[in-house]
Amino acid sequence: MVTLSTTKAEFIAASSSAYQAIWLRRILQHLSHEQCKSTMIYCDNKLTKDKVVELVQCSMQEQVADIITKPLKLDVFLKLQELIVIKVN
């Protein structure tokens, strides 16, 4: 999909992420691993909240995905690298 507006592109990305999160939640529910809390999707635009998926605003400086999607200056790259957290249960 092509859009000339970054706001529109971010909305499309957030919508797609929400759709995928709901799909994954349904699979987990069928596997008897229902999620009790809402799924948080971070974006740097203010969008609405839902009872199942929660869109959380985060600043452009906290967009960890930029580390794999954009060319970055070294200092920005190193800062984002520090923000990456992998959780293992």
Backbone as XML, in Angstrom:
<?xml version="1.0"?>
<chain id="A" units="angstrom">
  <residue number="1" name="MET">
    <atom name="N" x="0.836" y="-1.166" z="0.000"/>
    <atom name="CA" x="0.000" y="0.000" z="0.000"/>
    <atom name="C" x="0.891" y="1.242" z="0.000"/>
  </residue>
  <residue number="2" name="VAL">
    <atom name="N" x="0.517" y="2.235" z="-0.770"/>
    <atom name="CA" x="1.283" y="3.469" z="-0.865"/>
    <atom name="C" x="0.429" y="4.621" z="-0.351"/>
  </residue>
  <residue number="3" name="THR">
    <atom name="N" x="1.031" y="5.469" z="0.473"/>
    <atom name="CA" x="0.337" y="6.649" z="0.969"/>
    <atom name="C" x="1.314" y="7.813" z="1.006"/>
  </residue>
  <residue number="4" name="LEU">
    <atom name="N" x="0.804" y="9.008" z="0.783"/>
    <atom name="CA" x="1.653" y="10.196" z="0.797"/>
    <atom name="C" x="1.713" y="10.834" z="2.177"/>
  </residue>
  <residue number="5" name="SER">
    <atom name="N" x="0.903" y="10.359" z="3.087"/>
    <atom name="CA" x="0.840" y="10.933" z="4.425"/>
    <atom name="C" x="1.478" y="9.982" z="5.433"/>
  </residue>
  <residue number="6" name="THR">
    <atom name="N" x="2.408" y="10.495" z="6.237"/>
    <atom name="CA" x="3.017" y="9.639" z="7.265"/>
    <atom name="C" x="2.003" y="9.267" z="8.328"/>
  </residue>
  <residue number="7" name="THR">
    <atom name="N" x="1.069" y="10.176" z="8.616"/>
    <atom name="CA" x="0.018" y="9.871" z="9.593"/>
    <atom name="C" x="-0.827" y="8.708" z="9.104"/>
  </residue>
  <residue number="8" name="LYS">
    <atom name="N" x="-1.174" y="8.742" z="7.819"/>
    <atom name="CA" x="-1.973" y="7.657" z="7.238"/>
    <atom name="C" x="-1.189" y="6.340" z="7.258"/>
  </residue>
  <residue number="9" name="ALA">
    <atom name="N" x="0.091" y="6.416" z="6.933"/>
    <atom name="CA" x="0.931" y="5.213" z="6.928"/>
    <atom name="C" x="1.032" y="4.624" z="8.328"/>
  </residue>
  <residue number="10" name="GLU">
    <atom name="N" x="1.184" y="5.479" z="9.343"/>
    <atom name="CA" x="1.268" y="4.991" z="10.719"/>
    <atom name="C" x="-0.069" y="4.404" z="11.174"/>
  </residue>
  <residue number="11" name="PHE">
    <atom name="N" x="-1.165" y="5.014" z="10.735"/>
    <atom name="CA" x="-2.479" y="4.469" z="11.070"/>
    <atom name="C" x="-2.658" y="3.097" z="10.435"/>
  </residue>
  <residue number="12" name="ILE">
    <atom name="N" x="-2.247" y="2.962" z="9.184"/>
    <atom name="CA" x="-2.363" y="1.670" z="8.494"/>
    <atom name="C" x="-1.501" y="0.624" z="9.197"/>
  </residue>
  <residue number="13" name="ALA">
    <atom name="N" x="-0.295" y="0.999" z="9.592"/>
    <atom name="CA" x="0.594" y="0.064" z="10.295"/>
    <atom name="C" x="0.007" y="-0.331" z="11.643"/>
  </residue>
  <residue number="14" name="ALA">
    <atom name="N" x="-0.548" y="0.637" z="12.379"/>
    <atom name="CA" x="-1.156" y="0.338" z="13.680"/>
    <atom name="C" x="-2.384" y="-0.549" z="13.509"/>
  </residue>
  <residue number="15" name="SER">
    <atom name="N" x="-3.181" y="-0.280" z="12.486"/>
    <atom name="CA" x="-4.366" y="-1.099" z="12.226"/>
    <atom name="C" x="-3.987" y="-2.527" z="11.884"/>
  </residue>
  <residue number="16" name="SER">
    <atom name="N" x="-2.971" y="-2.662" z="11.058"/>
    <atom name="CA" x="-2.491" y="-3.990" z="10.685"/>
    <atom name="C" x="-1.944" y="-4.730" z="11.900"/>
  </residue>
  <residue number="17" name="SER">
    <atom name="N" x="-1.206" y="-4.025" z="12.737"/>
    <atom name="CA" x="-0.674" y="-4.635" z="13.962"/>
    <atom name="C" x="-1.797" y="-5.071" z="14.892"/>
  </residue>
  <residue number="18" name="ALA">
    <atom name="N" x="-2.814" y="-4.233" z="15.024"/>
    <atom name="CA" x="-3.957" y="-4.574" z="15.875"/>
    <atom name="C" x="-4.663" y="-5.822" z="15.336"/>
  </residue>
  <residue number="19" name="TYR">
    <atom name="N" x="-4.839" y="-5.876" z="14.027"/>
    <atom name="CA" x="-5.475" y="-7.037" z="13.408"/>
    <atom name="C" x="-4.689" y="-8.307" z="13.705"/>
  </residue>
  <residue number="20" name="GLN">
    <atom name="N" x="-3.361" y="-8.245" z="13.557"/>
    <atom name="CA" x="-2.508" y="-9.397" z="13.825"/>
    <atom name="C" x="-2.536" y="-9.779" z="15.305"/>
  </residue>
  <residue number="21" name="ALA">
    <atom name="N" x="-2.569" y="-8.777" z="16.185"/>
    <atom name="CA" x="-2.617" y="-9.051" z="17.625"/>
    <atom name="C" x="-3.909" y="-9.770" z="17.994"/>
  </residue>
  <residue number="22" name="ILE">
    <atom name="N" x="-5.010" y="-9.329" z="17.436"/>
    <atom name="CA" x="-6.301" y="-9.986" z="17.707"/>
    <atom name="C" x="-6.274" y="-11.415" z="17.184"/>
  </residue>
  <residue number="23" name="TRP">
    <atom name="N" x="-5.720" y="-11.619" z="15.998"/>
    <atom name="CA" x="-5.610" y="-12.958" z="15.417"/>
    <atom name="C" x="-4.778" y="-13.871" z="16.324"/>
  </residue>
  <residue number="24" name="LEU">
    <atom name="N" x="-3.625" y="-13.367" z="16.797"/>
    <atom name="CA" x="-2.776" y="-14.158" z="17.684"/>
    <atom name="C" x="-3.458" y="-14.455" z="19.016"/>
  </residue>
  <residue number="25" name="ARG">
    <atom name="N" x="-4.210" y="-13.476" z="19.548"/>
    <atom name="CA" x="-4.933" y="-13.690" z="20.804"/>
    <atom name="C" x="-5.970" y="-14.807" z="20.649"/>
  </residue>
  <residue number="26" name="ARG">
    <atom name="N" x="-6.634" y="-14.843" z="19.498"/>
    <atom name="CA" x="-7.637" y="-15.897" z="19.256"/>
    <atom name="C" x="-6.979" y="-17.267" z="19.160"/>
  </residue>
  <residue number="27" name="ILE">
    <atom name="N" x="-5.820" y="-17.336" z="18.520"/>
    <atom name="CA" x="-5.093" y="-18.607" z="18.447"/>
    <atom name="C" x="-4.705" y="-19.055" z="19.852"/>
  </residue>
  <residue number="28" name="LEU">
    <atom name="N" x="-4.162" y="-18.134" z="20.648"/>
    <atom name="CA" x="-3.777" y="-18.473" z="22.020"/>
    <atom name="C" x="-4.984" y="-18.916" z="22.843"/>
  </residue>
  <residue number="29" name="GLN">
    <atom name="N" x="-6.119" y="-18.290" z="22.617"/>
    <atom name="CA" x="-7.338" y="-18.677" z="23.337"/>
    <atom name="C" x="-7.730" y="-20.116" z="22.982"/>
  </residue>
  <residue number="30" name="HIS">
    <atom name="N" x="-7.640" y="-20.464" z="21.710"/>
    <atom name="CA" x="-7.956" y="-21.837" z="21.287"/>
    <atom name="C" x="-6.965" y="-22.848" z="21.857"/>
  </residue>
  <residue number="31" name="LEU">
    <atom name="N" x="-5.759" y="-22.388" z="22.181"/>
    <atom name="CA" x="-4.737" y="-23.253" z="22.775"/>
    <atom name="C" x="-4.770" y="-23.202" z="24.304"/>
  </residue>
  <residue number="32" name="SER">
    <atom name="N" x="-5.861" y="-22.650" z="24.845"/>
    <atom name="CA" x="-6.067" y="-22.524" z="26.297"/>
    <atom name="C" x="-5.027" y="-21.635" z="26.978"/>
  </residue>
  <residue number="33" name="HIS">
    <atom name="N" x="-4.602" y="-20.592" z="26.279"/>
    <atom name="CA" x="-3.667" y="-19.602" z="26.837"/>
    <atom name="C" x="-4.236" y="-18.203" z="26.642"/>
  </residue>
  <residue number="34" name="GLU">
    <atom name="N" x="-5.472" y="-18.020" z="27.108"/>
    <atom name="CA" x="-6.146" y="-16.735" z="26.923"/>
    <atom name="C" x="-5.383" y="-15.612" z="27.635"/>
  </residue>
  <residue number="35" name="GLN">
    <atom name="N" x="-5.272" y="-14.484" z="26.974"/>
    <atom name="CA" x="-4.575" y="-13.325" z="27.509"/>
    <atom name="C" x="-5.544" y="-12.487" z="28.331"/>
  </residue>
  <residue number="36" name="CYS">
    <atom name="N" x="-5.169" y="-12.176" z="29.563"/>
    <atom name="CA" x="-6.043" y="-11.413" z="30.459"/>
    <atom name="C" x="-5.929" y="-9.908" z="30.229"/>
  </residue>
  <residue number="37" name="LYS">
    <atom name="N" x="-4.742" y="-9.442" z="29.943"/>
    <atom name="CA" x="-4.519" y="-8.011" z="29.758"/>
    <atom name="C" x="-4.611" y="-7.659" z="28.273"/>
  </residue>
  <residue number="38" name="SER">
    <atom name="N" x="-4.830" y="-6.382" z="28.008"/>
    <atom name="CA" x="-4.877" y="-5.938" z="26.620"/>
    <atom name="C" x="-3.475" y="-5.989" z="26.013"/>
  </residue>
  <residue number="39" name="THR">
    <atom name="N" x="-3.433" y="-6.164" z="24.715"/>
    <atom name="CA" x="-2.180" y="-6.164" z="23.984"/>
    <atom name="C" x="-1.805" y="-4.721" z="23.711"/>
  </residue>
  <residue number="40" name="MET">
    <atom name="N" x="-0.579" y="-4.349" z="24.047"/>
    <atom name="CA" x="-0.150" y="-2.971" z="23.816"/>
    <atom name="C" x="0.613" y="-2.878" z="22.503"/>
  </residue>
  <residue number="41" name="ILE">
    <atom name="N" x="0.219" y="-1.923" z="21.693"/>
    <atom name="CA" x="0.905" y="-1.642" z="20.438"/>
    <atom name="C" x="1.396" y="-0.212" z="20.539"/>
  </residue>
  <residue number="42" name="TYR">
    <atom name="N" x="2.701" y="-0.028" z="20.429"/>
    <atom name="CA" x="3.285" y="1.298" z="20.580"/>
    <atom name="C" x="3.353" y="2.009" z="19.233"/>
  </residue>
  <residue number="43" name="CYS">
    <atom name="N" x="2.925" y="3.262" z="19.230"/>
    <atom name="CA" x="3.015" y="4.088" z="18.028"/>
    <atom name="C" x="3.272" y="5.527" z="18.454"/>
  </residue>
  <residue number="44" name="ASP">
    <atom name="N" x="3.782" y="6.325" z="17.537"/>
    <atom name="CA" x="4.088" y="7.702" z="17.916"/>
    <atom name="C" x="3.000" y="8.691" z="17.506"/>
  </residue>
  <residue number="45" name="ASN">
    <atom name="N" x="1.818" y="8.199" z="17.194"/>
    <atom name="CA" x="0.641" y="9.033" z="16.962"/>
    <atom name="C" x="-0.413" y="8.685" z="17.998"/>
  </residue>
  <residue number="46" name="LYS">
    <atom name="N" x="-1.232" y="9.655" z="18.359"/>
    <atom name="CA" x="-2.305" y="9.393" z="19.322"/>
    <atom name="C" x="-3.479" y="8.759" z="18.578"/>
  </residue>
  <residue number="47" name="LEU">
    <atom name="N" x="-3.782" y="7.521" z="18.922"/>
    <atom name="CA" x="-4.920" y="6.820" z="18.342"/>
    <atom name="C" x="-5.787" y="6.306" z="19.483"/>
  </residue>
  <residue number="48" name="THR">
    <atom name="N" x="-6.919" y="5.773" z="19.161"/>
    <atom name="CA" x="-7.867" y="5.383" z="20.196"/>
    <atom name="C" x="-7.488" y="4.078" z="20.879"/>
  </residue>
  <residue number="49" name="LYS">
    <atom name="N" x="-8.098" y="3.870" z="22.039"/>
    <atom name="CA" x="-7.899" y="2.618" z="22.790"/>
    <atom name="C" x="-9.093" y="1.710" z="22.559"/>
  </residue>
  <residue number="50" name="ASP">
    <atom name="N" x="-8.851" y="0.451" z="22.717"/>
    <atom name="CA" x="-9.874" y="-0.567" z="22.553"/>
    <atom name="C" x="-9.796" y="-1.482" z="23.766"/>
  </residue>
  <residue number="51" name="LYS">
    <atom name="N" x="-10.845" y="-2.232" z="24.031"/>
    <atom name="CA" x="-10.829" y="-3.121" z="25.197"/>
    <atom name="C" x="-9.868" y="-4.297" z="25.013"/>
  </residue>
  <residue number="52" name="VAL">
    <atom name="N" x="-9.561" y="-4.649" z="23.782"/>
    <atom name="CA" x="-8.690" y="-5.785" z="23.519"/>
    <atom name="C" x="-7.277" y="-5.334" z="23.192"/>
  </residue>
  <residue number="53" name="VAL">
    <atom name="N" x="-7.154" y="-4.328" z="22.361"/>
    <atom name="CA" x="-5.849" y="-3.837" z="21.935"/>
    <atom name="C" x="-5.696" y="-2.409" z="22.427"/>
  </residue>
  <residue number="54" name="GLU">
    <atom name="N" x="-4.573" y="-2.116" z="23.041"/>
    <atom name="CA" x="-4.309" y="-0.770" z="23.531"/>
    <atom name="C" x="-3.161" y="-0.161" z="22.738"/>
  </residue>
  <residue number="55" name="LEU">
    <atom name="N" x="-3.436" y="0.949" z="22.070"/>
    <atom name="CA" x="-2.401" y="1.660" z="21.346"/>
    <atom name="C" x="-1.786" y="2.666" z="22.299"/>
  </residue>
  <residue number="56" name="VAL">
    <atom name="N" x="-0.498" y="2.557" z="22.518"/>
    <atom name="CA" x="0.203" y="3.398" z="23.474"/>
    <atom name="C" x="1.103" y="4.354" z="22.712"/>
  </residue>
  <residue number="57" name="GLN">
    <atom name="N" x="0.929" y="5.642" z="22.965"/>
    <atom name="CA" x="1.766" y="6.617" z="22.289"/>
    <atom name="C" x="3.180" y="6.567" z="22.845"/>
  </residue>
  <residue number="58" name="CYS">
    <atom name="N" x="4.141" y="6.575" z="21.962"/>
    <atom name="CA" x="5.536" y="6.690" z="22.390"/>
    <atom name="C" x="6.228" y="7.664" z="21.450"/>
  </residue>
  <residue number="59" name="SER">
    <atom name="N" x="7.224" y="8.329" z="21.952"/>
    <atom name="CA" x="7.897" y="9.369" z="21.169"/>
    <atom name="C" x="8.739" y="8.762" z="20.054"/>
  </residue>
  <residue number="60" name="MET">
    <atom name="N" x="9.102" y="9.601" z="19.116"/>
    <atom name="CA" x="9.944" y="9.139" z="18.005"/>
    <atom name="C" x="11.288" y="8.631" z="18.501"/>
  </residue>
  <residue number="61" name="GLN">
    <atom name="N" x="11.770" y="9.155" z="19.625"/>
    <atom name="CA" x="13.057" y="8.730" z="20.163"/>
    <atom name="C" x="12.992" y="7.333" z="20.768"/>
  </residue>
  <residue number="62" name="GLU">
    <atom name="N" x="11.780" y="6.809" z="20.992"/>
    <atom name="CA" x="11.612" y="5.481" z="21.589"/>
    <atom name="C" x="11.143" y="4.436" z="20.583"/>
  </residue>
  <residue number="63" name="GLN">
    <atom name="N" x="11.134" y="4.763" z="19.308"/>
    <atom name="CA" x="10.682" y="3.839" z="18.282"/>
    <atom name="C" x="11.782" y="2.818" z="17.989"/>
  </residue>
  <residue number="64" name="VAL">
    <atom name="N" x="11.780" y="1.747" z="18.751"/>
    <atom name="CA" x="12.829" y="0.733" z="18.634"/>
    <atom name="C" x="12.835" y="0.095" z="17.246"/>
  </residue>
  <residue number="65" name="ALA">
    <atom name="N" x="11.682" y="0.025" z="16.599"/>
    <atom name="CA" x="11.616" y="-0.581" z="15.270"/>
    <atom name="C" x="12.453" y="0.189" z="14.253"/>
  </residue>
  <residue number="66" name="ASP">
    <atom name="N" x="12.720" y="1.455" z="14.519"/>
    <atom name="CA" x="13.541" y="2.249" z="13.603"/>
    <atom name="C" x="14.921" y="1.639" z="13.406"/>
  </residue>
  <residue number="67" name="ILE">
    <atom name="N" x="15.383" y="0.860" z="14.372"/>
    <atom name="CA" x="16.720" y="0.267" z="14.286"/>
    <atom name="C" x="16.820" y="-0.705" z="13.105"/>
  </residue>
  <residue number="68" name="ILE">
    <atom name="N" x="15.689" y="-1.266" z="12.680"/>
    <atom name="CA" x="15.721" y="-2.188" z="11.537"/>
    <atom name="C" x="15.001" y="-1.639" z="10.307"/>
  </residue>
  <residue number="69" name="THR">
    <atom name="N" x="14.407" y="-0.441" z="10.427"/>
    <atom name="CA" x="13.639" y="0.085" z="9.298"/>
    <atom name="C" x="14.190" y="1.376" z="8.719"/>
  </residue>
  <residue number="70" name="LYS">
    <atom name="N" x="15.155" y="2.009" z="9.401"/>
    <atom name="CA" x="15.648" y="3.301" z="8.936"/>
    <atom name="C" x="17.165" y="3.393" z="9.086"/>
  </residue>
  <residue number="71" name="PRO">
    <atom name="N" x="17.796" y="4.179" z="8.201"/>
    <atom name="CA" x="19.218" y="4.461" z="8.425"/>
    <atom name="C" x="19.336" y="5.445" z="9.590"/>
  </residue>
  <residue number="72" name="LEU">
    <atom name="N" x="20.186" y="5.149" z="10.546"/>
    <atom name="CA" x="20.292" y="5.963" z="11.758"/>
    <atom name="C" x="21.721" y="6.416" z="11.986"/>
  </residue>
  <residue number="73" name="LYS">
    <atom name="N" x="21.847" y="7.553" z="12.669"/>
    <atom name="CA" x="23.159" y="7.985" z="13.121"/>
    <atom name="C" x="23.599" y="7.024" z="14.220"/>
  </residue>
  <residue number="74" name="LEU">
    <atom name="N" x="24.896" y="6.901" z="14.409"/>
    <atom name="CA" x="25.435" y="5.939" z="15.367"/>
    <atom name="C" x="24.888" y="6.148" z="16.777"/>
  </residue>
  <residue number="75" name="ASP">
    <atom name="N" x="24.812" y="7.401" z="17.231"/>
    <atom name="CA" x="24.336" y="7.647" z="18.596"/>
    <atom name="C" x="22.881" y="7.233" z="18.780"/>
  </residue>
  <residue number="76" name="VAL">
    <atom name="N" x="22.059" y="7.467" z="17.765"/>
    <atom name="CA" x="20.648" y="7.053" z="17.834"/>
    <atom name="C" x="20.552" y="5.532" z="17.818"/>
  </residue>
  <residue number="77" name="PHE">
    <atom name="N" x="21.340" y="4.898" z="16.942"/>
    <atom name="CA" x="21.371" y="3.439" z="16.871"/>
    <atom name="C" x="21.735" y="2.829" z="18.224"/>
  </residue>
  <residue number="78" name="LEU">
    <atom name="N" x="22.786" y="3.356" z="18.865"/>
    <atom name="CA" x="23.227" y="2.812" z="20.148"/>
    <atom name="C" x="22.170" y="3.013" z="21.235"/>
  </residue>
  <residue number="79" name="LYS">
    <atom name="N" x="21.471" y="4.163" z="21.208"/>
    <atom name="CA" x="20.426" y="4.414" z="22.197"/>
    <atom name="C" x="19.263" y="3.428" z="22.012"/>
  </residue>
  <residue number="80" name="LEU">
    <atom name="N" x="18.839" y="3.232" z="20.761"/>
    <atom name="CA" x="17.746" y="2.299" z="20.494"/>
    <atom name="C" x="18.153" y="0.871" z="20.819"/>
  </residue>
  <residue number="81" name="GLN">
    <atom name="N" x="19.409" y="0.541" z="20.581"/>
    <atom name="CA" x="19.905" y="-0.795" z="20.892"/>
    <atom name="C" x="19.767" y="-1.078" z="22.384"/>
  </residue>
  <residue number="82" name="GLU">
    <atom name="N" x="19.999" y="-0.065" z="23.218"/>
    <atom name="CA" x="19.862" y="-0.234" z="24.667"/>
    <atom name="C" x="18.409" y="-0.437" z="25.083"/>
  </residue>
  <residue number="83" name="LEU">
    <atom name="N" x="17.460" y="0.088" z="24.265"/>
    <atom name="CA" x="16.038" y="-0.023" z="24.618"/>
    <atom name="C" x="15.437" y="-1.389" z="24.291"/>
  </residue>
  <residue number="84" name="ILE">
    <atom name="N" x="16.132" y="-2.158" z="23.448"/>
    <atom name="CA" x="15.601" y="-3.470" z="23.062"/>
    <atom name="C" x="15.660" y="-4.408" z="24.262"/>
  </residue>
  <residue number="85" name="VAL">
    <atom name="N" x="14.504" y="-4.963" z="24.589"/>
    <atom name="CA" x="14.403" y="-5.884" z="25.709"/>
    <atom name="C" x="13.712" y="-7.147" z="25.228"/>
  </residue>
  <residue number="86" name="ILE">
    <atom name="N" x="14.310" y="-8.282" z="25.524"/>
    <atom name="CA" x="13.697" y="-9.564" z="25.178"/>
    <atom name="C" x="13.269" y="-10.221" z="26.473"/>
  </residue>
  <residue number="87" name="LYS">
    <atom name="N" x="11.972" y="-10.494" z="26.572"/>
    <atom name="CA" x="11.430" y="-11.124" z="27.786"/>
    <atom name="C" x="11.271" y="-12.616" z="27.563"/>
  </residue>
  <residue number="88" name="VAL">
    <atom name="N" x="11.763" y="-13.388" z="28.508"/>
    <atom name="CA" x="11.618" y="-14.836" z="28.461"/>
    <atom name="C" x="10.916" y="-15.262" z="29.748"/>
  </residue>
  <residue number="89" name="ASN">
    <atom name="N" x="9.798" y="-15.952" z="29.584"/>
    <atom name="CA" x="9.049" y="-16.408" z="30.766"/>
    <atom name="C" x="9.614" y="-17.682" z="31.307"/>
  </residue>
</chain>
